[in-house]
C-alpha cells in the first residue's frame, strides 16, 4: 500500500489518498483525476503564493528601471504607430478604424504568445521549487499567467489611449467583452498547462511551439482584418483558425463590433475541449513531472 499526497504548503499537507497496486484500473484513474482536480483547486486557493512569486519576478526583471513595465507600453505604442501608418497606406483603410484594431490585436497576441511560450518552460524553470517543496504544480502555471497578465495590463493602456483619440469611448459594448475575456483567459490557462506538460516530457516541444506561433501570427488576422482579404479561400482559412475566434470574442467588442455566433461557439468549444483533454492528461502525468525535470 502506498500513499499519494496532493500538495503541502507552509507545513500543511493536503488530503491523502491511498492507492493499492491491486486496485481496479478505473478506480486508480478516478483517484488520479481527483488528485489532479485537487491540485488545481488548491493552486487557486493558494493565490497569495503565485501572486507574490509573480510580483517578485516582475520587480526583479525591471530592477533599477525607472518606469519598469511601462517600457513595454512605450515599445508597443511605437511599434503600433509605425505599423499602423504603413498598413493604412498599403490597405487604404481609414486610420481612425484601423489603428485601434491594430493596437488591440497586437496587445492580445503578445499576451497569448508570451503566456503559452513561457508556459511551455514553466516546470523546467521552477524545477528547484518543485523538487524542494511540496506545492501544487498548478501554482507555477498560475504564476506564469499572473506575470504575463500584469504585462498585458500595462500594454493595454496604449489601446485605450489610441481608441479615445479616435473617438472610441468606453460604452455598453465593453460588457459584451467580459465573457469573451473569461473565455480568452480560460483558453490561455489550459493551453499553457498543456504546453508545460508536453515540453517537460519532450524538450523539443518548446521549439515546435515557437515556430508554430511564427506561422500562426501571419495566419491569424492581427495585422489585417478578415474583411480586407476580399473573400475566397484566404477568408475560409482564417475562419478555420481557432485563434482568430478566441481573439475575436475580445477584440470585436473593444472596437465597437459584435462577435459572431461562430466566434462564440468556437471559443467556447475550444475552452471546453481543451480543459477536458488537458485535465485528463494532467491527471495521468502529474506524479511523473518531478521525475522528468
C-alpha positions as CSV (number, residue, x, y, z in Angstrom):
1,X,0.0,0.0,0.0
2,X,1.5,3.4,-1.0
3,X,0.2,6.8,-0.1
4,X,-0.1,9.5,-2.7
5,X,-0.4,13.0,-1.4
6,X,-1.5,16.2,-3.1
7,X,0.4,19.3,-2.2
8,X,1.9,20.6,1.0
9,X,2.3,24.3,1.6
10,X,3.8,26.1,4.6
11,X,3.9,22.8,6.5
12,X,0.3,21.9,5.8
13,X,-0.5,18.7,4.0
14,X,-3.4,18.2,1.6
15,X,-5.7,15.3,1.7
16,X,-4.1,11.9,1.5
17,X,-5.4,9.2,-0.9
18,X,-4.3,5.6,-0.8
19,X,-3.9,3.7,-4.0
20,X,-3.3,0.0,-3.8
21,X,-1.3,-1.8,-6.6
22,X,-4.2,-4.2,-6.8
23,X,-6.8,-1.5,-7.1
24,X,-9.0,-1.7,-10.2
25,X,-7.9,0.4,-13.2
26,X,-11.0,2.6,-13.2
27,X,-10.6,3.3,-9.5
28,X,-6.9,4.3,-10.0
29,X,-7.8,6.6,-12.8
30,X,-10.6,8.1,-10.8
31,X,-8.1,8.7,-7.9
32,X,-5.6,10.3,-10.3
33,X,-8.3,12.6,-11.7
34,X,-9.4,13.6,-8.2
35,X,-5.8,14.4,-7.2
36,X,-5.4,16.5,-10.4
37,X,-8.6,18.4,-9.7
38,X,-7.5,18.9,-6.0
39,X,-4.1,20.2,-7.2
40,X,-5.7,22.8,-9.4
41,X,-8.2,23.9,-6.8
42,X,-5.5,24.1,-4.2
43,X,-3.4,26.2,-6.6
44,X,-6.3,28.7,-6.9
45,X,-6.8,28.8,-3.1
46,X,-3.1,29.5,-2.5
47,X,-3.3,32.6,-4.7
48,X,-1.0,34.6,-2.3
49,X,1.9,32.3,-3.3
50,X,1.6,32.8,-7.1
51,X,0.7,36.4,-6.6
52,X,3.8,37.1,-4.7
53,X,6.0,35.0,-6.9
54,X,4.7,36.8,-10.0
55,X,5.1,40.2,-8.5
56,X,8.6,39.4,-7.3
57,X,9.6,38.2,-10.8
58,X,8.3,41.4,-12.3
59,X,10.3,43.5,-9.8
60,X,13.4,41.5,-10.4
61,X,13.0,41.8,-14.2
62,X,12.7,45.6,-14.1
63,X,15.1,46.2,-11.2
64,X,16.9,49.6,-11.5
65,X,14.5,50.7,-14.2
66,X,12.7,54.0,-13.6
67,X,9.4,53.2,-15.3
68,X,9.6,49.4,-15.2
69,X,6.9,47.6,-17.3
70,X,5.8,50.8,-18.9
71,X,8.7,50.4,-21.3
72,X,6.6,47.7,-22.9
73,X,3.7,50.1,-23.2
74,X,6.0,52.7,-24.9
75,X,7.5,50.0,-27.2
76,X,4.1,48.7,-28.1
77,X,2.9,52.2,-28.9
78,X,5.8,53.0,-31.2
79,X,5.5,49.6,-32.9
80,X,1.8,50.1,-33.4
81,X,2.2,53.6,-34.7
82,X,4.8,52.7,-37.3
83,X,3.0,49.6,-38.5
84,X,-0.3,51.4,-38.4
85,X,0.9,54.2,-40.7
86,X,2.5,51.7,-43.1
87,X,-0.5,49.4,-43.3
88,X,-3.0,52.2,-43.6
89,X,-1.1,53.2,-46.7
90,X,-1.0,49.7,-48.0
91,X,-4.6,48.7,-47.3
92,X,-6.1,52.1,-47.9
93,X,-8.0,51.8,-44.7
94,X,-9.3,54.7,-42.5
95,X,-6.8,55.3,-39.8
96,X,-9.4,56.0,-37.2
97,X,-10.7,52.4,-37.6
98,X,-7.5,50.6,-38.4
99,X,-5.2,51.9,-35.7
100,X,-7.4,50.9,-32.7
101,X,-7.9,47.5,-34.4
102,X,-4.2,47.0,-34.8
103,X,-3.3,48.1,-31.2
104,X,-5.8,45.7,-29.5
105,X,-4.7,42.9,-31.9
106,X,-1.1,43.3,-31.0
107,X,-1.8,43.6,-27.3
108,X,-3.9,40.4,-27.3
109,X,-1.5,38.5,-29.5
110,X,1.5,39.4,-27.3
111,X,-0.4,38.3,-24.2
112,X,-1.4,35.0,-25.8
113,X,2.0,34.3,-27.4
114,X,4.1,35.0,-24.3
115,X,1.8,33.2,-21.9
116,X,1.9,30.0,-23.9
117,X,5.5,30.3,-24.9
118,X,6.7,30.9,-21.3
119,X,4.2,28.4,-20.1
120,X,6.0,25.7,-22.0
121,X,9.1,26.2,-19.8
122,X,7.2,26.7,-16.6
123,X,8.0,23.3,-14.9
124,X,11.7,23.3,-16.0
125,X,12.1,26.9,-14.9
126,X,10.6,26.1,-11.5
127,X,12.4,22.8,-11.1
128,X,14.3,23.9,-7.9
129,X,10.9,24.8,-6.2
130,X,9.2,21.6,-7.4
131,X,12.0,19.3,-6.2
132,X,12.5,21.1,-2.8
133,X,8.9,21.9,-1.7
134,X,5.5,20.3,-1.7
135,X,3.2,22.6,-3.5
136,X,0.5,22.2,-6.1
137,X,2.1,22.2,-9.6
138,X,-0.7,24.4,-10.8
139,X,0.8,27.3,-8.8
140,X,3.6,27.7,-11.3
141,X,1.1,27.8,-14.2
142,X,-0.9,30.5,-12.4
143,X,2.3,32.4,-11.6
144,X,3.2,32.4,-15.3
145,X,-0.3,33.6,-16.2
146,X,-0.3,36.3,-13.5
147,X,3.1,37.6,-14.5
148,X,2.0,38.0,-18.1
149,X,-1.4,39.4,-17.1
150,X,0.5,42.3,-15.3
151,X,2.4,43.0,-18.5
152,X,-0.9,42.7,-20.5
153,X,-2.5,45.3,-18.2
154,X,0.4,47.7,-18.9
155,X,0.4,47.3,-22.6
156,X,-3.5,47.5,-22.8
157,X,-3.2,51.2,-21.7
158,X,-1.9,52.2,-25.2
159,X,-5.0,50.7,-26.8
160,X,-7.3,52.8,-24.7
161,X,-5.3,56.0,-25.4
162,X,-5.5,55.3,-29.2
163,X,-9.2,54.4,-29.0
164,X,-10.2,57.5,-27.2
165,X,-8.1,59.7,-29.6
166,X,-10.1,58.2,-32.5
167,X,-13.5,58.6,-30.8
168,X,-14.0,55.1,-29.5
169,X,-15.1,55.7,-25.9
170,X,-15.9,53.0,-23.3
171,X,-19.5,52.1,-23.5
172,X,-22.0,49.2,-23.3
173,X,-20.1,47.2,-25.9
174,X,-17.4,46.6,-23.2
175,X,-20.0,44.5,-21.4
176,X,-20.0,42.1,-24.3
177,X,-16.2,41.7,-24.0
178,X,-16.4,40.4,-20.4
179,X,-17.5,36.8,-21.2
180,X,-15.1,36.9,-24.1
181,X,-12.2,37.9,-21.8
182,X,-13.1,35.0,-19.5
183,X,-13.0,32.5,-22.4
184,X,-9.8,34.1,-23.6
185,X,-8.2,33.6,-20.1
186,X,-9.5,30.1,-19.8
187,X,-8.1,29.1,-23.1
188,X,-4.7,30.6,-22.2
189,X,-4.7,28.6,-18.9
190,X,-5.3,25.2,-20.4
191,X,-3.0,25.9,-23.3
192,X,-0.1,26.9,-21.1
193,X,-0.6,23.9,-18.8
194,X,-0.8,21.6,-21.8
195,X,2.4,23.2,-23.3
196,X,4.2,22.8,-19.9
197,X,3.3,19.1,-19.6
198,X,4.4,18.3,-23.2
199,X,7.6,20.4,-23.0
200,X,8.8,18.9,-19.7
201,X,8.5,15.4,-21.2
202,X,9.7,16.2,-24.7
203,X,12.1,19.2,-24.7
204,X,11.8,19.8,-28.4
205,X,8.1,20.8,-27.9
206,X,9.2,24.3,-26.8
207,X,10.9,25.0,-30.2
208,X,8.0,23.5,-32.1
209,X,5.6,25.9,-30.3
210,X,7.9,28.8,-31.0
211,X,8.0,28.1,-34.7
212,X,4.3,27.3,-34.8
213,X,3.4,30.7,-33.4
214,X,5.7,32.4,-36.0
215,X,3.5,30.8,-38.7
216,X,0.2,31.4,-36.8
217,X,1.0,35.1,-36.5
218,X,0.5,35.5,-40.2
219,X,-2.3,33.1,-40.5
220,X,-4.3,35.0,-37.8
221,X,-5.9,38.4,-38.5
222,X,-3.6,40.5,-36.4
223,X,-2.1,43.0,-38.9
224,X,-5.2,42.7,-41.2
225,X,-8.9,42.4,-40.7
226,X,-10.7,39.4,-42.2
227,X,-12.8,41.6,-44.5
228,X,-9.6,43.0,-46.0
229,X,-8.9,39.6,-47.6
230,X,-11.7,40.1,-50.0
231,X,-13.3,36.7,-49.5
232,X,-12.4,33.4,-51.2
233,X,-10.0,30.7,-49.9
234,X,-8.0,33.1,-47.7
235,X,-11.1,34.1,-45.7
236,X,-12.0,30.4,-45.3
237,X,-8.6,29.6,-44.0
238,X,-8.9,32.4,-41.4
239,X,-12.3,31.0,-40.3
240,X,-10.7,27.6,-39.7
241,X,-8.1,29.2,-37.4
242,X,-9.3,28.8,-33.8
243,X,-7.0,31.5,-32.6
244,X,-8.9,34.0,-34.7
245,X,-12.2,33.2,-32.9
246,X,-10.5,33.2,-29.4
247,X,-9.1,36.7,-30.1
248,X,-12.2,38.0,-31.8
249,X,-14.6,37.5,-28.9
250,X,-12.5,40.0,-27.0
251,X,-11.3,42.3,-29.9
252,X,-14.7,42.9,-31.6
253,X,-16.5,44.5,-28.7
254,X,-13.4,46.6,-27.9
255,X,-13.6,48.3,-31.3
256,X,-17.4,48.6,-31.3
257,X,-18.2,45.5,-33.3
258,X,-20.1,42.3,-32.3
259,X,-18.6,38.8,-32.3
260,X,-20.5,36.3,-34.5
261,X,-22.2,33.2,-33.2
262,X,-19.4,31.2,-34.8
263,X,-16.8,33.2,-32.8
264,X,-18.6,32.4,-29.5
265,X,-19.1,28.7,-30.4
266,X,-15.5,28.1,-31.4
267,X,-14.0,30.0,-28.5
268,X,-16.4,28.2,-26.0
269,X,-15.8,24.8,-27.7
270,X,-12.0,25.3,-27.5
271,X,-12.3,26.1,-23.8
272,X,-14.4,23.0,-23.0
273,X,-12.5,20.6,-25.2
274,X,-9.0,22.0,-24.2
275,X,-9.8,22.0,-20.5
276,X,-11.1,18.4,-20.6
277,X,-8.2,17.0,-22.6
278,X,-5.6,18.9,-20.5
279,X,-7.2,17.8,-17.2
280,X,-7.1,14.1,-18.1
281,X,-3.5,14.5,-19.4
282,X,-2.5,16.3,-16.2
283,X,-4.2,13.6,-14.1
284,X,-2.1,11.0,-16.0
285,X,1.2,12.8,-15.8
286,X,1.2,14.9,-12.7
287,X,3.0,12.4,-10.5
288,X,5.7,11.9,-13.2
289,X,6.6,15.6,-13.7
290,X,9.2,15.8,-10.9
291,X,11.0,12.8,-12.4
292,X,11.0,14.4,-15.9
293,X,12.6,17.6,-14.8
